[in-house]
């Protein structure tokens, strides 16, 4: 259980870093890159959660 929580914290940290790049890209006027970064960050968090739910 502790390992799963630790892994999710690392994944969320990586997703937050990716989302912060998306926010920076949005402020620079790069909407397409920003939306792609937000989608990537969401998928990075959603994939382990779905595997965790279906494996239980």
C-alpha positions as CSV (number, residue, x, y, z in Angstrom):
1,X,0.0,0.0,0.0
2,X,2.8,2.4,0.9
3,X,4.6,1.7,-2.4
4,X,1.4,2.5,-4.4
5,X,1.0,5.8,-2.6
6,X,4.6,6.7,-3.1
7,X,4.4,5.9,-6.8
8,X,1.3,8.0,-7.2
9,X,3.0,10.9,-5.5
10,X,5.9,10.7,-7.9
11,X,3.5,10.5,-10.9
12,X,1.5,13.5,-9.6
13,X,4.7,15.4,-9.2
14,X,5.7,14.7,-12.8
15,X,2.3,15.6,-14.0
16,X,2.4,18.9,-12.2
17,X,5.7,19.7,-13.7
18,X,4.3,18.9,-17.2
19,X,1.2,21.0,-16.5
20,X,3.3,23.9,-15.4
21,X,5.0,23.8,-18.7
22,X,1.6,23.8,-20.3
23,X,0.7,26.9,-18.4
24,X,3.9,28.6,-19.4
25,X,3.3,27.7,-23.1
26,X,-0.3,29.1,-22.8
27,X,1.1,32.4,-21.5
28,X,3.6,32.5,-24.4
29,X,0.7,32.1,-26.9
30,X,1.3,28.5,-27.8
31,X,-2.2,27.2,-27.3
32,X,-1.7,24.0,-29.2
33,X,1.4,23.0,-27.2
34,X,-0.3,24.0,-23.9
35,X,-3.3,21.8,-24.6
36,X,-1.1,18.9,-25.6
37,X,0.8,19.3,-22.3
38,X,-2.3,19.4,-20.3
39,X,-3.6,16.3,-22.1
40,X,-0.3,14.5,-21.4
41,X,-0.3,15.4,-17.8
42,X,-3.9,14.2,-17.4
43,X,-3.1,10.9,-19.2
44,X,0.0,10.4,-17.0
45,X,-2.1,10.6,-13.9
46,X,-5.2,8.8,-15.3
47,X,-3.3,5.7,-16.6
48,X,-1.9,4.5,-13.2
49,X,-5.2,5.2,-11.5
50,X,-7.1,3.1,-14.0
51,X,-4.6,0.3,-13.7
52,X,-4.8,0.5,-9.9
53,X,-8.6,0.4,-9.9
54,X,-8.9,-2.5,-12.4
55,X,-6.2,-4.6,-10.7
56,X,-7.9,-4.4,-7.3
